[in-house]
Amino acid sequence: MSIWTTVGRMKNLAFTGQAEQLEVLARHRQGESDLLHQGGKWYLIATCEIPEAALNAHPVAFLGVDLGIVNIAATSDGERHCGRRINRKRENDRKLRRKLQQKQTKSAKRRARKYAGKEARRNKDINHKISKRIVAEAQRTGRGVALEDLKGIRERARLRKSQRTTLHSWTFAQLGAFIAYKAKKAGVPLVYADPAYTSQECSQCHHIARGNRPSQARFACRSCGFVHHADHNSSHNIAHRGWMAWVCGVQSATPELTLIA
């Protein structure tokens, strides 16, 4: 790379990165790049224009994804991305920022902004990793991805006061957006399923009852006796609803669209 400096252009400066990053950069780089200094290190921010893959118009099934707070994401394959450790770290960050804000000094406010930015970057990195794994697994197995339609979740959810801050600061939309654009890039179909009663519906017999969910983590159907982890049971329901939404879309000759059940 070469950069302009106050003493002229410096040429043939070496840079490095992960093998897949360098491959993408070599194939798809467009326009100029930005040089960023952060935390004592220099980063090259390059713009790449990557063509979308052809949409898989005939997925064999759908990978259901249940988004939540205790488990950030649980899939119908049985994979869980636990959020307990992350929530504890975020709570500690909030307490520290609260103490700094109470001091009302310039240095305290500066440190509070620094910690807020650090938390946002950490959450973004976690969401990137989770979304990448979900889309890669769906692409590898020839499936689509089914997500809950989470519009209005903050208004619908009934939580204890201690849980409200976590819910309202959780990056549901960001994770969903990351999954959406990664799926589009990989040609993986994405549908949004109606989230109503997914946590109370049995994924085996489809009996719906509030008593089917005796605890946060446990699902036990009162009709057929099926027992499973609650989030995985929900993800199976989302996968089923996603498949039904897709089938309806195919029958209406619009499989290339992202459907909303």
C-alpha positions in Angstrom: 0.0 0.0 0.0 1.0 3.6 -0.3 -0.2 6.6 1.8 0.0 10.4 1.6 1.9 12.0 4.5 3.0 15.6 5.4 6.3 14.8 3.8 5.0 13.2 0.6 3.7 9.8 -0.5 5.2 6.7 1.2 5.1 3.7 -1.1 5.3 -0.1 -0.8 4.2 -0.3 2.9 3.5 -3.8 4.0 0.2 -4.8 5.7 -1.1 -8.2 6.9 -4.4 -9.9 7.9 -6.1 -13.2 8.0 -5.7 -15.3 4.9 -9.4 -15.0 4.0 -9.3 -11.2 4.5 -6.3 -10.9 2.2 -8.1 -13.0 -0.5 -11.2 -10.9 -0.4 -9.1 -7.8 -0.5 -7.2 -9.0 -3.6 -10.3 -9.9 -5.5 -12.8 -7.2 -4.6 -11.1 -4.1 -3.4 -12.7 -0.9 -4.7 -11.6 2.8 -4.4 -9.4 4.2 -1.6 -8.8 2.8 1.8 -8.7 4.6 5.2 -5.9 4.3 7.8 -7.1 4.2 11.4 -5.0 4.5 14.6 -6.7 2.9 17.5 -5.3 1.4 20.8 -1.7 2.0 19.7 -2.2 0.0 16.4 -2.8 0.9 12.8 -5.7 -0.6 10.9 -6.4 -0.5 7.1 -10.1 0.0 6.4 -10.7 -1.2 2.8 -13.9 -1.0 0.8 -14.7 -4.2 -1.1 -17.6 -4.8 -3.5 -18.6 -8.4 -3.3 -21.2 -9.8 -5.7 -24.1 -11.7 -4.2 -24.3 -15.4 -4.5 -27.2 -17.0 -6.4 -30.1 -17.6 -4.1 -30.7 -21.2 -3.2 -34.3 -21.4 -4.4 -34.8 -25.0 -3.2 -33.6 -25.3 0.4 -34.0 -28.8 1.9 -35.2 -27.3 5.2 -34.7 -24.3 7.5 -32.4 -23.7 10.4 -34.5 -22.1 13.1 -32.9 -19.4 15.3 -34.4 -18.3 18.7 -32.9 -15.0 19.9 -32.9 -14.2 23.6 -31.1 -12.8 26.6 -30.0 -15.8 28.6 -29.0 -17.5 25.3 -28.2 -14.9 22.7 -29.1 -17.4 19.9 -30.2 -21.1 20.1 -30.5 -23.0 16.8 -32.7 -26.0 15.9 -29.4 -28.0 15.5 -28.9 -27.8 19.2 -26.3 -25.1 19.3 -26.5 -22.4 22.0 -24.6 -19.1 22.2 -24.8 -18.4 26.0 -25.2 -14.8 27.1 -24.8 -15.1 30.9 -21.1 -14.2 30.9 -21.6 -11.4 28.5 -24.6 -10.0 30.5 -22.4 -10.0 33.7 -19.7 -8.1 31.9 -22.2 -5.6 30.5 -23.8 -5.1 34.0 -20.3 -4.4 35.4 -19.7 -1.9 32.6 -23.0 -0.1 33.3 -22.2 0.2 37.0 -18.7 1.6 36.3 -20.2 4.2 33.8 -22.8 5.1 36.4 -20.2 5.8 39.0 -18.1 7.9 36.5 -21.2 9.9 35.4 -22.0 10.8 39.0 -18.6 12.4 39.4 -19.4 15.0 36.8 -15.8 15.7 35.9 -14.4 15.9 32.4 -12.0 13.0 32.9 -14.8 10.9 34.3 -17.1 11.7 31.4 -14.3 10.9 28.9 -13.7 7.5 30.6 -17.5 6.8 30.6 -17.6 7.4 26.8 -14.6 5.2 26.4 -16.2 2.3 28.2 -19.5 2.7 26.3 -17.6 2.5 23.0 -15.7 -0.5 24.2 -18.9 -2.3 25.1 -20.5 -1.5 21.7 -17.5 -2.8 19.8 -17.5 -6.0 21.9 -21.2 -6.7 21.3 -20.7 -6.0 17.6 -17.8 -8.5 17.4 -19.9 -11.2 19.2 -22.9 -10.6 16.9 -20.6 -10.9 13.8 -19.2 -14.2 15.0 -22.6 -15.7 15.9 -24.2 -14.6 12.6 -21.3 -16.0 10.6 -21.6 -19.4 12.2 -25.3 -19.6 11.7 -25.2 -18.6 8.0 -22.2 -20.8 7.3 -24.0 -23.9 8.8 -27.1 -23.2 6.8 -25.1 -22.7 3.6 -23.1 -25.9 4.2 -26.2 -28.0 4.7 -28.3 -26.5 1.9 -30.9 -24.9 4.2 -32.4 -21.5 4.7 -32.5 -19.5 8.0 -35.7 -18.8 9.9 -35.7 -15.9 12.4 -38.4 -14.6 14.7 -40.1 -11.4 13.6 -39.0 -9.4 16.6 -40.7 -6.1 15.8 -42.3 -4.8 18.9 -40.6 -7.3 21.3 -39.8 -4.5 23.8 -43.5 -3.6 24.0 -44.7 -7.3 24.1 -42.2 -8.6 26.7 -43.2 -8.7 30.3 -40.1 -8.7 32.5 -39.0 -8.0 36.0 -37.6 -4.5 36.6 -34.1 -5.9 36.9 -34.3 -7.5 33.4 -35.7 -4.4 31.6 -32.3 -2.6 31.2 -30.8 -5.8 29.7 -33.7 -6.1 27.2 -33.8 -2.5 26.1 -30.0 -2.4 25.6 -29.7 -5.7 23.8 -28.7 -5.6 20.2 -31.5 -7.8 18.7 -31.8 -5.7 15.6 -28.0 -5.7 15.0 -27.7 -9.5 15.2 -30.7 -9.9 12.9 -29.3 -7.4 10.4 -25.9 -9.2 10.4 -27.6 -12.6 9.8 -29.7 -11.0 7.0 -26.8 -9.5 5.0 -24.6 -12.5 5.5 -27.4 -14.8 4.3 -27.9 -12.5 1.2 -24.2 -12.6 0.5 -24.1 -16.4 0.7 -27.3 -17.0 -1.3 -29.0 -18.5 1.8 -32.8 -17.9 1.9 -34.0 -16.0 5.0 -37.6 -15.9 6.3 -39.2 -14.3 9.3 -41.6 -16.4 11.3 -44.5 -15.2 13.5 -43.1 -15.4 17.1 -46.4 -15.8 18.8 -46.4 -18.7 21.3 -43.2 -20.3 20.0 -42.0 -20.7 23.6 -45.2 -22.4 24.7 -45.8 -24.6 21.6 -44.6 -28.2 21.6 -42.4 -28.8 18.5 -43.6 -32.5 18.4 -47.4 -32.4 18.9 -47.9 -28.5 18.5 -49.9 -28.3 21.7 -49.8 -24.8 23.1 -50.1 -24.1 26.8 -48.4 -21.7 29.2 -47.8 -24.6 31.6 -45.6 -26.2 28.9 -42.8 -23.9 30.1 -42.3 -24.6 33.8 -39.0 -22.7 33.9 -36.8 -20.5 31.8 -34.7 -23.4 30.5 -37.1 -26.3 30.6 -39.9 -27.3 28.2 -42.3 -30.1 29.2 -45.4 -30.7 27.0 -48.5 -31.4 29.1 -50.1 -33.2 26.2 -47.5 -35.6 24.8 -44.9 -35.5 27.5 -42.1 -34.3 25.3 -39.2 -32.7 27.3 -36.5 -30.5 25.8 -34.5 -27.4 26.4 -36.9 -24.5 26.1 -34.9 -22.4 23.6 -34.2 -25.4 21.3 -37.9 -26.3 21.4 -38.7 -22.7 20.3 -36.1 -22.8 17.5 -37.7 -26.0 16.1 -41.0 -24.2 16.0 -39.4 -21.2 14.3 -37.8 -23.6 11.7 -41.2 -25.2 11.0 -42.9 -21.9 10.6 -40.1 -20.7 8.4 -40.5 -23.7 6.2 -44.3 -23.2 5.9 -43.7 -19.5 5.0 -41.3 -20.5 2.3 -43.6 -23.1 0.9 -46.3 -20.6 0.6 -43.9 -18.2 -1.1 -42.8 -20.9 -3.6 -46.5 -21.7 -4.4 -47.1 -18.0 -5.1 -44.0 -18.1 -7.5 -42.0 -15.6 -5.4 -39.2 -17.7 -3.8 -36.7 -14.9 -4.4 -38.4 -12.7 -1.8 -37.8 -12.5 1.9 -41.1 -13.4 3.4 -42.8 -12.3 6.5 -45.3 -14.8 8.1 
